[in-house]
Amino acid sequence: MNYLAIVIDLDPNIVRIGPLLITWHGVFSVLGIIAAARLGFWLFEKDEPAVKGRGGDGLAWMVIFGLIGARLLYVWENFRLFENGQLLRIFALTEGGISQWGGLFGAMLGAWVWTRRAKVSFWKLLDAGGPAAMIGLAVGRIGDVINGEHHGSPTNLPWGVVYVNPNTLGQPGIVVHPEVAYEMVLCLGILALILPFHQRIKRRVPDGVLGLIYFGVYATGRFFLSYLRLDPAVFIGLRQAQLASALMVVLAVILIPVLVWRASKAGEPAQATPSNA
């Protein structure tokens, strides 16, 4: 029996202006991007002073690639929603429907493209991008909690959430795990544990390692939290988010030793920047 069921009676839609629908999901997604950009480029400029004043161009590359990646992965996973004359809804970003991991991997690709063009270190930007992604995801999840679009599994724990608004995207009248709220706590917990020591750790490890630690720890937690969702399995019993999380963990496990080996082979101190690649 649930002793604490948080009732959410908020309309996921804020206002419609002509064909444009403004949702809580869209608002907090934008606020999350702003928070991530502020923290990320503040840390990046401390590590790479030469980039000061040039962050706007980099942000544009990451946001554009991130949005494309987020939407494409969502559309691929939910292609049935866009059949039967609904193809134009693919571009209706304000209605919600983006893939978190698609956005993260897309933003990483945009960051790589920009650093190649700007001739700055991708690995240093990745270090700053780790905490930036955590704060951005935490803020963005507020909209998901309100909308209820990511369905949690029913729970008989002493807490849960129930959606009662007629327009909710959640499961009306069913007490479920607030899984996206758990993800928000995960992101904030990672920030609380690592961010106070961010600069100290950076001085002791090669560039890129710290960013991979942020993403690897998050991906591990996200993998297990996905079991509390009702997302369909897509491969060997795993959900799409679990496969993406597993990919991120594998990348971190492979790349961290490679970066450490490259730094030691070059005879550089741990904090020296490997060549931009």
Secondary structure, DSSP 4 states (H G I P E B T S, - for coil): --SEEEEE---SEEEEETTEEEEHHHHHHHHHHHHHHHHHHHHHHHH-GGGTT-HHHHHHHHHHHHHHHHHHHHHHHTGGGG-SS-GGGGG-GGG----HHHHHHHHHHHHHHHHHHHT--HHHHHHHHHHHHHHHHHHHHHHHHHH--SPBPB--SSEEEEE--TT-SS-BT--B--HHHHHHHHHHHHHHHHGGGHHHHHTTS-TTHHHHHHHHHHHHHHHHHGGGB-PPEEETTEEHHHHHHHHHHHHHHHHHHHHHHHHHHTT--TTSPPPP-
